[in-house]
Amino acid sequence: MVENSAKHAGLPPHEGKIRLNRAMRVQGTTVLAIRCEEEHALVVGCDGQATMEARIVKAGARKVHRIHEGTVLVGFAGSTADGLALLERFEAKLNEHGTLRRAAVELSKDWRTDRALRRLEAVMVAGSEEALLLLTGQGDVIEPDDGLAGIGSGGGYALAAARALLRHAQLPLGEIVTRALEITSEIDIYSNDRLVVEELNW
């Protein structure tokens, strides 16, 4: 069935298998980011669960990091090793180009075309005083319209919860991220309630 799908897509059978297998893999975890220009703040939070196939292998993994002398917050979903490799490359791009948007575009170009990088399986959110961006290995650099981004298997749940809380509750951004992630941990089996929440103010 995979080979037939690859044939219809005009791909060699082995290439079709690789692409379809990657598409079917679950990006287990949850990362939620909220950037508010009016409050001069960015909050990025994540759960701590790390899974290997159907097993939980770690409950307190850290998937949100401060980089570029603490001026940028980055979170990733997917393979931990791949995420950390992308994190290092992204920080190098920041040091080279200076701005978040330019560094994101340059990383995205490499991620899509470089033979080694394009095998990395992760999705990233990166934010600073400048912007909040979502990056993927397909060359996407997306700036959300509403300043919210959710990635990983629980990203959609966390995003929905955060939007509801922003509209109907008067809470600090950090509290909204925490509560949205807690709600997600009750729904998504790949996310837990061992949370890390980082805040950046300017």
Disulfide bonds with the S-S distance in Angstrom:
none
